[in-house]
Amino acid sequence: MTQHSPFEMGLSSAEVIARRLPGLWWGMFAPSASSQAELVKMVVEKQMAFVEGCVAVQTEMFKMMVSPMDGSHERFMQAALGPSVKRVKANLKRLRR
């Protein structure tokens, strides 16, 4: 499992927000199909990341039930953050183009 630091996640999230704000601001004044699609995508991807994080944490809990000595809070945090990190990195890659 890849480790994701909260610092890295914070910086990447801040950059995604900074890159999206001008488009969202302009979309309020001159709505278009693409600005509406971006807004819907933003909401849906957060919902999906939340659900995937919940499933990942549940999976880690089941693994811990099988081998209780291997459990740690770090595994749960990384499982929960994984889907969000994946989306933030994908957004950065797409928005930097």
N, C-alpha and C positions, 0 to 999 in steps of 0.2 A: 504494500500500500504506500503510495506517495505521500510524504509529509507536506502539509500546507501550513505555513506560518500565518498567524493572525495579522502580522505586519504586512506581509505580501498581499494578503487578501484585502486589507484596508486600502493599500495604495492602488491596487488594480481596480477595486470598486470605485474609488474616487475618480480615477481616470475615465472609467466608463460613464459615470455621471456627468463629468465635465464635457465629454465628447457628445453626449446625448442632449444636454440642455439647450444648445442653440436650435437644434432641430425641433425639439418639443416646443420651445418658445415660438418659433416661426409657425409651427403647426397650429398654435392657438389663434393666430391672426389670419392665416390663410390655410385652412384645413384642406388636406388632399387625401387621396386614397393611400398614398405611401406613408403619410404621417399617421393616419389612423391605423394602418397595418403595423407600424413600428410600436405604437402605443399598446395594441392588443398583444403583440409579441412580448413586450416587456412584462405585462401582467401575467400572461400564461407561463412564461419561462420561470418566473418566481414561484408560481404555484407548483409547477413540475419539479423544481429543485427542492421545494419543501417536502413534497411527497416522496421523492427519491431519497432524500436525507432520512426521513422517517423509516423507510423500508431498510435502508442501510444500517441504521441504529438497531432496528429489530433483528436484523441478520446477525449483527455483532452480539446481541444479547443471547441469541440461540447458540452461537459458537461458544459463548462464555458458559452456558449451561452444560455443554458437552465437556469442555475443559476449563473449569473454574479458575485454575491457577494462572491462566494466561490473560485474564481480564485486566484492563486498566482503563481509566477515564480517557486517556489519550486515544485509544482505539475508537471510542464512541465519538469523540470530537472530530477525528479525521473522517470517520464514516459519515457524520452529519454534514461536514463541510465539503466533502468530495463533489457532490452534484453542483453546488453553488460555484465552487472554484472552476469546474469545467465550463460552466456557462459564462462566468466572468472572463475567462481566458478566450473563449470563442468570440465574445462580444468585442474584446480589445482587438483581436485579430481582424474582425470584420470592420470595426469602426476606424482603425488606423489606416485602412486602404483609402 
